[in-house]
């Protein structure tokens, strides 16, 4: 198993401004990373070069910049929005184009699996069957692009939260729903699953059980910790996830992908010149996780 991280690992700061992806690539390369997940959610930023007519040149620049530093990309995260939610119609034309571009960008960067979120159709209430059918219909368009460019779509488990509001069922917070949706496309080459440990911890944990349910569908992971109350995106061992159990689950199913961090909140408040400390620590902790994966301890 190889260690990887999202490029967002040192992008976040106080406020809404983000550090450029070049800074994140540099910092990760200097710490010892060789594989990264390109966080294409940066397209959601109104000033993103991915929104311009010259977006393909920008993607080629990122690819060359990474290659010069010994970095390759194997995974990405696509932009997302509340596809079936109120106001989605106003956002849809722009967001759908950005998602299309980012699938193509993933292919240009050598990515095998692009991660995205299933959506919930809230008017159906507790009937997740409606969400299932609407997701199948929705993703077929993006799968057409993904197949054309040789990229797989990895659907990510969600979790249920609406702060200050009544509890709402969220489609694919259950790994059983996620496995069923994945199977519905009947395309193992282009449709798989991304297991987010932090999201799963907010639904009760059971990581080893969950991973055995997903089995061969699992193509990517998001490694992050929390305390079971919020999606904190912490470094492993800074929350309450049982990482021995989690790594045993990956071992059970013979997982062959990378161990990929999504811990952008962990070092958010570090000054820019100290961001490297969080990245360097992630290497050491990742090595311990890989030891847990490879050995019964």
BELFEN-V691206 format. One record per residue. N is the residue number from 0. PSI is psi in whole degrees, 0 to 359 (none if undefined). NEAR is the number of other ideal C-beta (glycine too) atoms within 12 Angstrom. Layout:
n=<N,N>
psi=<PSI,PSI>
near=<NEAR,NEAR>
//
This chain:
n=<0,1,2,3,4,5,6,7,8,9,10,11,12,13,14,15,16,17,18,19,20,21,22,23,24,25,26,27,28,29,30,31,32,33,34,35,36,37,38,39,40,41,42,43,44,45,46,47,48,49,50,51,52,53,54,55,56,57,58,59,60,61,62,63,64,65,66,67,68,69,70,71,72,73,74,75,76,77,78,79,80,81,82,83,84,85,86,87,88,89,90,91,92,93,94,95,96,97,98,99,100,101,102,103,104,105,106,107,108,109,110,111,112,113,114,115,116,117,118,119,120,121,122,123,124,125,126,127,128,129,130,131,132,133,134,135,136,137,138,139,140,141,142,143,144,145,146,147,148,149,150,151,152,153,154,155,156,157,158,159,160,161,162,163,164,165,166,167,168,169,170,171,172,173,174,175,176,177,178,179,180,181,182,183,184,185,186,187,188,189,190,191,192,193,194,195,196,197,198,199,200,201,202,203,204,205,206,207,208,209,210,211,212,213,214,215,216,217,218,219,220,221,222,223,224,225,226,227,228,229,230,231,232,233,234,235,236,237,238,239,240,241,242,243,244,245,246,247,248,249,250,251,252,253,254,255,256,257,258,259,260,261,262,263,264,265,266,267,268,269,270,271,272,273,274,275,276,277,278,279,280,281,282,283,284,285,286,287,288,289,290,291,292,293,294,295,296>
psi=<139,150,139,170,152,147,353,1,327,27,330,145,184,145,202,348,145,146,149,154,330,320,319,318,313,310,319,318,318,330,342,2,144,343,136,158,119,117,92,3,346,341,342,347,126,336,10,136,341,349,357,168,341,27,326,324,322,317,317,322,314,318,315,319,316,315,322,341,15,23,137,155,133,348,154,168,122,154,157,162,173,87,319,9,172,136,1,328,325,326,335,311,314,312,320,322,321,320,316,312,320,335,316,318,320,314,318,329,3,11,139,321,123,122,141,174,131,160,158,135,95,326,341,358,235,355,93,349,327,316,320,309,322,325,320,314,316,313,344,323,314,330,329,315,316,317,319,323,4,34,145,149,121,115,132,140,143,191,166,116,136,84,129,7,163,150,136,130,134,127,134,17,335,131,338,319,320,315,318,317,316,313,332,335,344,47,80,334,328,356,124,199,143,125,117,111,322,315,315,326,331,353,13,355,241,41,316,318,313,315,326,332,317,322,230,349,338,120,343,159,155,116,115,154,162,182,15,6,335,157,79,342,53,162,142,145,0,358,210,13,139,96,336,315,318,314,328,323,318,321,320,318,5,39,132,7,188,161,105,120,147,75,44,336,341,315,21,316,3,138,156,319,358,2,328,336,318,320,317,321,325,328,312,317,323,322,322,320,319,324,318,324,319,339,142,119,none>
near=<25,26,34,41,52,46,45,43,48,46,39,31,23,14,9,12,13,30,31,26,40,27,26,41,41,26,36,43,28,21,31,25,38,23,34,49,49,48,48,45,33,37,38,25,23,14,14,27,26,40,22,18,11,14,25,20,16,29,34,19,23,39,29,18,26,33,19,15,25,18,34,28,41,36,44,48,41,43,34,30,28,22,31,27,23,13,12,22,15,12,21,21,13,21,31,25,24,33,40,31,35,44,42,30,40,43,31,30,39,27,43,33,43,50,47,45,38,44,34,36,31,25,14,20,16,17,16,30,19,21,38,31,22,27,37,28,20,33,38,21,21,39,33,18,28,37,21,15,26,20,40,40,48,47,48,44,45,38,35,26,23,14,11,7,9,11,14,24,26,31,40,39,31,30,39,24,31,42,29,26,41,39,23,26,32,13,21,18,17,30,35,39,45,46,49,45,50,43,41,43,37,30,31,18,28,25,39,26,24,37,35,25,28,42,25,20,36,40,36,43,49,47,52,43,38,34,18,23,15,20,32,27,35,34,37,41,25,24,29,24,35,23,34,22,27,38,33,25,33,36,27,23,27,15,34,20,35,37,44,47,48,43,43,38,30,36,35,28,17,25,15,24,11,17,32,27,23,36,39,25,29,42,30,20,29,37,20,24,39,26,20,28,34,18,14,11,15>
//
